[in-house]
Amino acid sequence: MTQRMTSGRADKALNAPQQEDVSGACCRPQPDASSGGPCGLPLAGLRPGRPGATSPARLRHECGPLEMRIARDGSWHYKGSPIGRKELVCLFASVLKREEDGSYWLETPVERGQIEVEDAPFIAVEVFWRRCEGRQCLTFRTNLDEMITADHDHPIRVAIDPRTREPRPYVQVRPGLEARINRAVFYELVALAEPEKVEGRDLLGVWSEGVFFPIDDAPAEAPPRKARSRAANGATAAARTAGAK
């Protein structure tokens, strides 16, 4: 099926360097590696490491709840104050894990502490369109500059707020960890949406890496693509004027 870009910032294809670097690497952290006792500072023994590096097995110290929180807007806070150094936030994010009960933990080979996450730990702030061997690929940039291409292992899902009935879209970054897709980016996905029948249901959704991701129920009579594009363009402009939430 031929996929076309239809509107908004989503008509930006990845440039050559970006196409080569969509592996999901976070910004490169180089913080001071201060020493200290267990849990004096959240995971005080945290050190920048090499991908795939292993450490000898050792007893992990359980720190319990840490005074650290990821706010709904994706900002990180420690003891009520925002963490201003992006490199330090990236370092903490690199050891973030999620348990089956939904709790979030920072884990190093020697320490482990629980943190609070108000919604999702990351925010998808931009989307890029490109061709992958003739197929449409949608790559998201997070607030920590990770590049995530939606596919079977990085699905897009849309939850419905039970109170407001508003859509809450997410894309998986790592197992158990998602990025909330901000409003402006979601409207760009709406501009790309195509009708498909899935298990007998008429749905609107987007394609990426050969996988269809539903984002809404299809209307009884789906408008022509050009009409949908004009409507989405207007919605995208309105969202940008209001600002991403």
Residue frames relative to the residue before (quaternion, step in Angstrom):
aa qw qx qy qz dx dy dz
M 1.0000 0.0000 0.0000 0.0000 0.00 0.00 0.00
T 0.3822 -0.7298 0.5209 0.2236 3.56 -0.83 0.94
Q 0.1737 -0.7828 0.5924 0.0782 3.56 -0.84 1.05
R 0.1101 -0.7998 0.5882 0.0467 3.57 -0.97 0.84
M 0.4345 -0.6456 0.5567 0.2908 3.50 -1.21 0.63
T 0.1680 -0.8532 0.4895 0.0646 3.56 -0.80 0.89
S 0.8595 -0.0303 0.0548 0.5073 3.60 0.91 -0.53
G 0.8453 0.3195 -0.1566 0.3986 3.45 -1.52 -0.04
R 0.7808 -0.2903 0.2476 0.4947 3.50 -1.31 -0.49
A 0.5502 0.6366 -0.3971 0.3665 3.57 1.16 -0.38
D 0.5859 0.5731 -0.4016 0.4087 3.62 1.17 -0.12
K 0.4923 0.6208 -0.4522 0.4096 3.57 1.27 0.22
A 0.2069 -0.7409 0.6238 0.1384 3.57 -0.69 1.03
L 0.5818 -0.5641 0.4422 0.3843 3.56 -1.18 0.52
N 0.3881 -0.6852 0.5530 0.2722 3.54 -1.03 0.76
A 0.7549 -0.4268 0.2364 0.4383 3.58 -1.25 0.25
P 0.6776 0.4662 -0.3340 0.4604 3.67 0.76 -0.85
Q 0.6562 0.5112 -0.3294 0.4467 3.59 0.94 -0.79
Q 0.6299 0.5366 -0.3468 0.4418 3.58 0.99 -0.74
E 0.6885 0.4754 -0.2898 0.4646 3.57 1.04 -0.65
D 0.7729 0.3101 -0.1609 0.5297 3.60 1.13 -0.49
V 0.3321 0.7147 -0.5478 0.2808 3.56 0.24 1.28
S 0.3176 0.7964 -0.4596 0.2314 3.55 1.15 0.64
G 0.5645 -0.6141 0.3948 0.3852 3.60 1.21 -0.17
A 0.3939 0.7267 -0.4902 0.2764 3.60 1.18 0.22
C 0.3823 -0.7108 0.5433 0.2314 3.55 -0.98 0.89
C 0.6864 -0.4220 0.3485 0.4789 3.54 -1.30 0.04
R 0.5248 -0.6779 0.4256 0.2896 3.54 -1.05 0.77
P 0.2281 -0.8143 0.5155 0.1383 3.63 -0.34 1.16
Q 0.0216 0.7780 -0.6276 0.0163 3.54 -1.08 0.80
P 0.1839 0.8089 -0.5443 0.1253 3.63 0.73 0.91
D 0.6155 -0.5069 0.4324 0.4210 3.53 -1.33 0.19
A 0.3048 -0.7523 0.5583 0.1715 3.56 -0.91 0.91
S 0.0350 -0.8278 0.5597 -0.0151 3.56 0.28 1.26
S 0.3870 -0.6994 0.5489 0.2445 3.53 -1.14 0.66
G 0.1712 0.7824 -0.5882 0.1121 3.55 -1.25 0.18
G 0.6365 -0.5346 0.3959 0.3902 3.51 -1.31 0.26
P 0.6740 -0.4934 0.3492 0.4247 3.57 -1.23 0.38
C 0.8769 0.0821 -0.0941 0.4641 3.53 -0.97 0.99
G 0.3667 0.7116 -0.5216 0.2950 3.61 1.16 0.29
L 0.7129 0.0909 -0.0521 0.6934 3.53 1.14 -0.86
P 0.6172 -0.5449 0.3627 0.4366 3.65 -0.93 0.57
L 0.8335 -0.1354 0.0376 0.5344 3.53 -0.53 1.26
A 0.0308 -0.8626 0.5049 -0.0068 3.54 0.75 1.15
G 0.6794 0.4967 -0.3012 0.4484 3.57 1.13 -0.50
L 0.3765 0.7473 -0.4769 0.2688 3.57 1.28 0.13
R 0.0334 -0.7899 0.6121 -0.0173 3.55 -0.94 0.96
P 0.5285 -0.5714 0.4949 0.3864 3.58 -1.11 0.48
G 0.0863 -0.8181 0.5683 0.0152 3.56 -0.87 0.93
R 0.5151 -0.6092 0.4982 0.3397 3.52 -1.33 0.16
P 0.5572 -0.5973 0.4426 0.3700 3.62 -1.00 0.74
G 0.8207 0.2246 -0.1818 0.4930 3.53 -0.91 0.96
A 0.4655 0.6800 -0.4570 0.3348 3.59 1.24 -0.07
T 0.2048 -0.7796 0.5812 0.1124 3.57 -1.04 0.73
S 0.2213 -0.7576 0.6007 0.1274 3.55 -1.23 0.53
P 0.5865 -0.5626 0.4240 0.3996 3.59 -1.11 0.49
A 0.5565 -0.6122 0.4416 0.3472 3.56 -1.07 0.74
R 0.1008 0.7802 -0.6105 0.0916 3.58 -0.95 0.87
L 0.6247 -0.5413 0.4078 0.3878 3.53 -1.28 0.34
R 0.2821 -0.7702 0.5512 0.1529 3.59 -0.73 1.08
H 0.3623 -0.7325 0.5396 0.2026 3.57 -0.86 1.00
E 0.2947 -0.7540 0.5647 0.1602 3.58 -0.82 1.03
C 0.2229 -0.8086 0.5359 0.0962 3.57 -0.49 1.22
G 0.3812 -0.7046 0.5093 0.3145 3.61 1.15 -0.48
P 0.7792 -0.3002 0.2185 0.5049 3.61 -1.17 -0.43
L 0.2272 -0.7420 0.6171 0.1305 3.55 -0.98 0.92
E 0.4815 -0.6549 0.4935 0.3094 3.57 -1.15 0.52
M 0.4448 0.6672 -0.4565 0.3855 3.54 0.79 1.08
R 0.0356 -0.8033 0.5929 -0.0447 3.54 -1.00 0.93
I 0.2134 -0.7181 0.6445 0.1532 3.54 -1.19 0.73
A 0.3238 -0.7780 0.5113 0.1687 3.57 -0.48 1.22
R 0.7009 -0.4738 0.3358 0.4142 3.54 -1.29 0.30
D 0.6891 0.4706 -0.2868 0.4705 3.61 1.08 -0.63
G 0.6138 -0.5919 0.3339 0.4017 3.60 1.27 0.16
S 0.5313 0.6260 -0.4173 0.3895 3.61 1.24 -0.05
W 0.3423 -0.7340 0.5577 0.1819 3.56 -1.14 0.76
H 0.0921 -0.7989 0.5943 0.0087 3.58 -0.99 0.88
Y 0.0894 -0.7709 0.6290 0.0454 3.55 -1.13 0.77
K 0.8320 -0.0566 -0.0367 0.5507 3.55 -0.70 1.19
G 0.7465 -0.4381 0.2066 0.4562 3.56 0.96 0.94
S 0.6802 0.4507 -0.2890 0.5007 3.60 1.25 -0.13
P 0.4931 -0.6635 0.4640 0.3184 3.61 -0.94 0.79
I 0.3838 -0.6780 0.5757 0.2484 3.55 -1.16 0.68
G 0.2481 -0.8389 0.4726 0.1065 3.56 -0.32 1.26
R 0.6535 0.5199 -0.3261 0.4429 3.61 1.12 -0.51
K 0.3780 -0.7498 0.4995 0.2131 3.55 -0.48 1.21
E 0.6152 0.5571 -0.3535 0.4316 3.60 1.02 -0.74
L 0.6636 0.4936 -0.3043 0.4726 3.59 1.01 -0.80
V 0.6208 0.5265 -0.3372 0.4729 3.59 1.03 -0.77
C 0.6421 0.5192 -0.3210 0.4638 3.60 0.95 -0.85
L 0.6449 0.5247 -0.3254 0.4504 3.57 0.99 -0.80
F 0.6549 0.4845 -0.3129 0.4884 3.58 0.94 -0.85
A 0.6567 0.5288 -0.3164 0.4347 3.59 0.92 -0.91
S 0.6263 0.5672 -0.3428 0.4106 3.59 1.07 -0.64
V 0.7450 0.3343 -0.2140 0.5361 3.62 1.20 -0.37
L 0.3966 0.7160 -0.4783 0.3184 3.59 1.23 0.44
K 0.0260 -0.7806 0.6242 -0.0210 3.55 -0.97 0.95
R 0.2133 -0.7541 0.6028 0.1503 3.54 -1.33 0.35
E 0.3504 -0.7443 0.5344 0.1940 3.56 -0.90 0.98
E 0.6776 -0.4985 0.3525 0.4101 3.56 -1.27 0.29
D 0.6611 0.5017 -0.3130 0.4618 3.61 1.14 -0.53
G 0.6078 -0.5908 0.3351 0.4113 3.60 1.30 0.09
S 0.5343 0.6291 -0.4130 0.3848 3.60 1.22 -0.11
Y 0.3273 -0.7443 0.5596 0.1606 3.55 -1.22 0.69
W 0.0622 -0.8049 0.5895 -0.0249 3.55 -0.98 0.95
L 0.2811 -0.6701 0.6502 0.2219 3.51 -1.31 0.53
E 0.0192 -0.8263 0.5607 -0.0493 3.56 -0.71 1.10
T 0.0221 -0.7366 0.6757 0.0173 3.53 -1.03 0.93
P 0.6941 -0.4551 0.3174 0.4587 3.62 -1.18 0.08
V 0.7790 0.3465 -0.1841 0.4891 3.63 1.11 -0.50
E 0.8038 0.2015 -0.1000 0.5508 3.63 1.14 -0.44
R 0.0531 -0.7802 0.6232 0.0092 3.53 -1.25 0.51
G 0.1069 0.8037 -0.5767 0.1007 3.59 -0.78 1.03
Q 0.4283 -0.7142 0.5026 0.2322 3.57 -1.08 0.79
I 0.1069 -0.7820 0.6119 0.0513 3.56 -1.08 0.81
E 0.4631 -0.6614 0.5165 0.2851 3.58 -1.30 0.32
V 0.0629 -0.7661 0.6392 0.0246 3.56 -1.03 0.88
E 0.3739 -0.7713 0.4704 0.2099 3.57 -0.51 1.19
D 0.8017 0.0464 -0.0156 0.5958 3.61 0.98 -0.74
A 0.7423 -0.2122 0.1978 0.6040 3.59 0.09 -1.30
P 0.5522 -0.6551 0.3953 0.3312 3.61 -1.03 0.65
F 0.7764 0.2436 -0.1408 0.5640 3.60 1.20 -0.41
I 0.2569 -0.7310 0.6089 0.1700 3.55 -1.34 0.34
A 0.2989 -0.7153 0.6017 0.1923 3.57 -0.98 0.90
V 0.1109 -0.8556 0.5055 0.0003 3.56 -0.34 1.28
E 0.7927 0.1174 -0.0693 0.5942 3.60 1.23 -0.17
V 0.1249 -0.7771 0.6115 0.0813 3.56 -1.18 0.61
F 0.1579 -0.7763 0.6074 0.0587 3.54 -1.06 0.86
W 0.2686 -0.7446 0.5943 0.1418 3.53 -1.14 0.78
R 0.1417 0.7726 -0.6128 0.0861 3.56 -1.06 0.77
R 0.4761 -0.6363 0.5239 0.3066 3.54 -1.37 0.15
C 0.0888 -0.7701 0.6308 0.0338 3.56 -0.97 0.92
E 0.8002 -0.2371 0.1127 0.5392 3.57 -0.13 1.29
G 0.7678 -0.3809 0.1738 0.4850 3.54 0.89 1.03
R 0.6704 0.4615 -0.3017 0.4966 3.58 1.25 -0.11
Q 0.5327 -0.6118 0.4761 0.3396 3.55 -1.22 0.53
C 0.0471 -0.7700 0.6358 0.0248 3.55 -1.06 0.83
L 0.1671 -0.7688 0.6125 0.0765 3.55 -1.00 0.89
T 0.0657 -0.8088 0.5842 -0.0163 3.55 -0.59 1.20
F 0.2131 -0.7938 0.5639 0.0812 3.54 -0.78 1.08
R 0.2295 -0.7227 0.6314 0.1622 3.54 -1.19 0.69
T 0.2921 -0.7674 0.5461 0.1660 3.57 -0.84 0.97
N 0.6858 -0.4720 0.3595 0.4213 3.54 -1.32 0.11
L 0.6966 0.3987 -0.2728 0.5305 3.61 1.27 -0.23
D 0.5491 -0.6736 0.3513 0.3484 3.56 1.30 0.51
E 0.3629 0.6678 -0.5461 0.3522 3.57 1.05 0.70
M 0.2418 -0.7548 0.5952 0.1327 3.56 -1.10 0.78
I 0.0189 -0.8167 0.5727 -0.0687 3.56 -0.51 1.26
T 0.1855 -0.7718 0.5999 0.1005 3.58 -0.75 1.06
A 0.4344 -0.7024 0.5019 0.2570 3.57 -0.75 1.07
D 0.2208 0.7445 -0.6049 0.1766 3.56 -0.86 1.01
H 0.7921 -0.3025 0.2081 0.4877 3.57 -1.26 -0.27
D 0.7350 0.4051 -0.2236 0.4955 3.60 1.03 -0.80
H 0.7452 0.2767 -0.1745 0.5810 3.60 1.28 -0.23
P 0.0074 0.8653 -0.5007 0.0205 3.58 0.62 1.14
I 0.3646 -0.6530 0.6135 0.2536 3.50 -1.38 0.43
R 0.0235 0.7829 -0.6217 0.0061 3.57 -0.96 0.81
V 0.2040 -0.7622 0.6037 0.1140 3.56 -1.18 0.59
A 0.1444 -0.7697 0.6192 0.0571 3.56 -0.67 1.17
I 0.3236 -0.7265 0.5712 0.2030 3.57 -1.20 0.52
D 0.4395 -0.6892 0.5105 0.2668 3.56 -0.76 1.06
P 0.4124 -0.7486 0.4520 0.2552 3.62 -0.56 1.08
R 0.6822 0.4818 -0.2904 0.4671 3.60 1.16 -0.48
T 0.8011 0.2857 -0.1383 0.5074 3.60 0.76 -1.04
R 0.3403 -0.7519 0.4813 0.2953 3.60 1.27 -0.43
E 0.4418 0.6808 -0.4704 0.3464 3.59 1.18 0.40
P 0.5042 -0.6456 0.4683 0.3312 3.61 -1.05 0.64
R 0.1165 -0.7601 0.6369 0.0548 3.56 -1.13 0.79
P 0.0864 -0.8482 0.5222 0.0216 3.61 0.01 1.28
Y 0.0693 -0.7849 0.6157 0.0014 3.54 -1.16 0.77
V 0.1285 -0.7364 0.6513 0.1307 3.54 -1.34 0.34
Q 0.4440 -0.7063 0.4825 0.2669 3.57 -0.92 0.87
V 0.2796 -0.7672 0.5627 0.1289 3.53 -0.91 1.03
R 0.7530 -0.0861 0.0908 0.6460 3.52 0.94 -1.05
P 0.7001 -0.4537 0.2951 0.4658 3.62 -1.13 0.33
G 0.8339 0.1650 -0.1534 0.5038 3.56 -0.70 1.12
L 0.7243 0.3891 -0.2225 0.5239 3.60 1.24 -0.30
E 0.0799 -0.8176 0.5702 -0.0069 3.55 -0.78 1.09
A 0.2986 -0.6828 0.6274 0.2257 3.50 -1.40 0.28
R 0.3545 -0.7014 0.5694 0.2412 3.56 -0.91 0.86
I 0.3618 -0.7279 0.5442 0.2076 3.57 -0.85 0.99
N 0.3663 -0.7622 0.4792 0.2349 3.58 -0.51 1.11
R 0.7346 -0.4849 0.2590 0.3977 3.55 -1.26 0.46
A 0.6710 0.5028 -0.3142 0.4451 3.59 0.85 -0.93
V 0.6626 0.4913 -0.3093 0.4732 3.59 0.97 -0.83
F 0.6296 0.5349 -0.3463 0.4445 3.60 0.99 -0.75
Y 0.6409 0.5114 -0.3342 0.4648 3.61 0.99 -0.73
E 0.6101 0.5264 -0.3600 0.4703 3.58 1.12 -0.52
L 0.6206 0.5114 -0.3413 0.4866 3.59 1.10 -0.62
V 0.6065 0.5446 -0.3520 0.4602 3.58 1.06 -0.74
A 0.6427 0.5302 -0.3261 0.4467 3.59 1.01 -0.78
L 0.7018 0.4527 -0.2561 0.4868 3.58 1.15 -0.59
A 0.4849 0.7250 -0.4140 0.2603 3.58 1.22 -0.40
E 0.1055 -0.7705 0.6277 0.0331 3.53 -1.13 0.81
P 0.4737 -0.6650 0.4855 0.3125 3.61 -1.07 0.61
E 0.0558 0.7637 -0.6412 0.0502 3.54 -1.08 0.84
K 0.3426 -0.6996 0.5798 0.2386 3.56 -1.21 0.50
V 0.0180 -0.7992 0.5985 -0.0518 3.56 -0.66 1.19
E 0.8343 -0.1168 0.0283 0.5381 3.56 -0.60 1.19
G 0.7527 -0.4179 0.2001 0.4678 3.54 0.93 0.98
R 0.6417 0.5011 -0.3251 0.4809 3.60 1.27 -0.06
D 0.3566 -0.7021 0.5738 0.2249 3.56 -1.09 0.76
L 0.0277 0.8239 -0.5584 0.0926 3.55 -0.49 1.25
L 0.3096 -0.6770 0.6251 0.2349 3.52 -1.36 0.38
G 0.1853 0.7925 -0.5645 0.1375 3.55 -0.94 0.81
V 0.4289 -0.6753 0.5376 0.2665 3.54 -1.36 -0.05
W 0.3555 -0.7121 0.5703 0.2031 3.53 -1.27 0.60
S 0.1391 0.7579 -0.6342 0.0639 3.56 -1.14 0.69
E 0.8399 -0.0069 -0.0508 0.5403 3.57 -0.81 1.05
G 0.7072 -0.4862 0.2629 0.4408 3.58 1.00 0.82
V 0.6248 0.5021 -0.3411 0.4910 3.60 1.28 0.18
F 0.2896 -0.7491 0.5727 0.1641 3.58 -0.97 0.91
F 0.1135 -0.7960 0.5941 0.0244 3.56 -0.85 1.06
P 0.3058 -0.7642 0.5348 0.1910 3.62 -0.41 1.16
I 0.1089 -0.7955 0.5923 0.0668 3.57 -1.07 0.76
D 0.8008 -0.0083 0.0133 0.5988 3.62 1.22 -0.27
D 0.5572 -0.5484 0.4850 0.3918 3.54 -1.32 0.21
A 0.4617 -0.6655 0.5055 0.2971 3.57 -1.03 0.75
P 0.4989 -0.6348 0.4860 0.3346 3.61 -1.02 0.72
A 0.6857 -0.4857 0.3375 0.4242 3.57 -1.24 0.42
E 0.7701 0.0771 -0.0465 0.6315 3.56 1.06 -0.79
A 0.2830 -0.7890 0.5221 0.1575 3.55 -0.18 1.30
P 0.4173 -0.7083 0.5030 0.2669 3.63 -0.77 0.96
P 0.6334 -0.5139 0.3949 0.4228 3.59 -1.18 0.41
R 0.6564 -0.5365 0.3556 0.3936 3.55 -1.19 0.61
K 0.6533 0.5168 -0.3422 0.4347 3.63 0.86 -0.84
A 0.6483 0.5063 -0.3251 0.4665 3.56 1.01 -0.79
R 0.6394 0.5111 -0.3300 0.4701 3.56 1.00 -0.81
S 0.6451 0.5337 -0.3272 0.4383 3.55 0.98 -0.82
R 0.6536 0.4987 -0.3289 0.4647 3.61 0.92 -0.84
A 0.6524 0.5083 -0.3236 0.4596 3.59 0.95 -0.81
A 0.6690 0.4933 -0.3022 0.4667 3.56 0.96 -0.87
N 0.6017 0.5539 -0.3581 0.4503 3.57 1.06 -0.71
G 0.6707 0.4909 -0.2998 0.4683 3.55 0.91 -0.88
A 0.6509 0.5066 -0.3178 0.4677 3.58 0.99 -0.81
T 0.6414 0.5236 -0.3275 0.4553 3.58 1.00 -0.83
A 0.6553 0.5058 -0.3175 0.4626 3.58 0.93 -0.86
A 0.6476 0.5116 -0.3253 0.4616 3.57 0.97 -0.79
A 0.6522 0.5139 -0.3228 0.4542 3.57 0.99 -0.83
R 0.6609 0.4955 -0.3227 0.4620 3.59 0.96 -0.77
T 0.6236 0.5328 -0.3467 0.4551 3.56 1.03 -0.72
A 0.6974 0.4582 -0.2683 0.4814 3.56 0.96 -0.88
G 0.4525 -0.6697 0.4611 0.3661 3.56 1.19 -0.60
A 0.5176 -0.6357 0.4663 0.3324 3.57 -1.06 0.73
K 0.2087 -0.7812 0.5785 0.1075 3.54 -0.97 0.87
